[in-house]
Amino acid sequence: MYTFTNQFNSDNNNMEFLKATMMGPNAMRVSEELASYLNIDANMRILDLGCGCGLSTLLLRKKYGASVFAADLWISPTENYERFQSIGIDDKAVPISVDATKGLPFANGYFDLLFSVDAYHNFGDTAEMLPSLIPFVKKGGHIAVAVPGIKYEFGENVPDEMKPFWNEEVARTIHSLAWWKDLWSEAEGIEITDIREMNCCKQAWDEWLTSPNPHAAGDIKMMEAENGQYFNLVQLIAKVL
Ligand SMILES: C[S@@+](CC[C@H](N)C(=O)[O-])C[C@H]1O[C@@H](n2cnc3c(N)ncnc32)[C@H](O)[C@@H]1O
């Protein structure tokens, strides 16, 4: 399932690139698992929403040959353009700045696939977000999301070992598979075709913790406290009707 990621990682220069561009659990590995549940091909136009530094974009462009709009809020399109040039994907990877909460600058029905890895939880936790995105995907196309989650809703009963890490923002964004299923079930115009816990959770987190990114260093203590008890990665795929 992870042939592209494993091969990419086997090269030392690529490993350095990966470590420098990860912003959370290894987005290339998570993307490769999510993509394995979709029929992606070179004729497709994909919106990679919340692409960060573009590891998911790289996977979609290089493994499948797809055209990708790499849209992000925190990472500038100029930074991503320079990175895409350096790795030879700037021909069919278009960096763009968006804030998903403010509406997207695309035509209705423009994309075959809306793909989002480790980003959707930041902005997709409202009943309004999914319905606002559906029109940009053509009928018969898909919306595929992978988010960090928890095995059950903590509510008021946050486990003691997780309390140091459970601030308001984490509580707002990190949810269980059942919570996401309920939220997506409210949306009209889609059929949920797949919801599951992802297999790559531990490996993708372990890879992230090797990154020199200061946030990764901060996450080491959290992952030690969590110790495989609570966290998962949740995959959601819906077909646009
Ligand atoms: C943890 S980073 C992950 C980046 C990348 N997907 C990865 O996995 O490496 C979360 C990303 O979500 C993006 N994001 C957060 N809020 C957003 C919004 N309202 N619209 C678009 N992107 C957003 C940020 O810009 C950031 O790059």
The ligand as an SDF file (V2000), in Angstrom:
LIG
                    3D

 27 29  0  0  0  0  0  0  0  0999 V2000
   -1.0160   20.2080   10.2970 C   0  0  0  0  0  0  0  0  0  0  0  0
   -0.9270   21.1240    8.8240 S   0  0  0  0  0  0  0  0  0  0  0  0
   -0.8740   19.8060    7.6400 C   0  0  0  0  0  0  0  0  0  0  0  0
   -0.3960   20.2190    6.3030 C   0  0  0  0  0  0  0  0  0  0  0  0
   -0.3110   19.0780    5.2850 C   0  0  0  0  0  0  0  0  0  0  0  0
   -1.6250   18.6440    4.8630 N   0  0  0  0  0  0  0  0  0  0  0  0
    0.4690   17.9230    5.8530 C   0  0  0  0  0  0  0  0  0  0  0  0
   -0.1740   16.9580    6.3020 O   0  0  0  0  0  0  0  0  0  0  0  0
    1.6910   18.0160    5.8690 O   0  0  0  0  0  0  0  0  0  0  0  0
   -2.5880   21.7380    8.6260 C   0  0  0  0  0  0  0  0  0  0  0  0
   -2.7780   22.5560    7.3720 C   0  0  0  0  0  0  0  0  0  0  0  0
   -4.1370   22.9820    7.3320 O   0  0  0  0  0  0  0  0  0  0  0  0
   -4.1650   24.2240    6.6800 C   0  0  0  0  0  0  0  0  0  0  0  0
   -5.3730   24.9710    7.0470 N   0  0  0  0  0  0  0  0  0  0  0  0
   -5.7920   25.2830    8.2840 C   0  0  0  0  0  0  0  0  0  0  0  0
   -6.9040   26.0300    8.2350 N   0  0  0  0  0  0  0  0  0  0  0  0
   -7.1900   26.1800    6.9230 C   0  0  0  0  0  0  0  0  0  0  0  0
   -8.2090   26.8680    6.2060 C   0  0  0  0  0  0  0  0  0  0  0  0
   -9.1640   27.5460    6.8460 N   0  0  0  0  0  0  0  0  0  0  0  0
   -8.1900   26.8250    4.8560 N   0  0  0  0  0  0  0  0  0  0  0  0
   -7.2280   26.1520    4.1990 C   0  0  0  0  0  0  0  0  0  0  0  0
   -6.2370   25.4840    4.8170 N   0  0  0  0  0  0  0  0  0  0  0  0
   -6.2100   25.5060    6.1590 C   0  0  0  0  0  0  0  0  0  0  0  0
   -2.9350   24.9490    7.1830 C   0  0  0  0  0  0  0  0  0  0  0  0
   -2.5550   25.9690    6.3010 O   0  0  0  0  0  0  0  0  0  0  0  0
   -1.9350   23.8110    7.3250 C   0  0  0  0  0  0  0  0  0  0  0  0
   -1.0360   23.7430    6.2380 O   0  0  0  0  0  0  0  0  0  0  0  0
  1  2  1  0
  2  3  1  0
  2 10  1  0
  3  4  1  0
  4  5  1  0
  5  6  1  0
  5  7  1  0
  7  8  2  0
  7  9  1  0
 10 11  1  0
 11 12  1  0
 11 26  1  0
 12 13  1  0
 13 14  1  0
 13 24  1  0
 14 15  1  0
 14 23  1  0
 15 16  2  0
 16 17  1  0
 17 18  1  0
 17 23  2  0
 18 19  1  0
 18 20  2  0
 20 21  1  0
 21 22  2  0
 22 23  1  0
 24 25  1  0
 24 26  1  0
 26 27  1  0
M  CHG  2   2   1   9  -1
M  END
$$$$
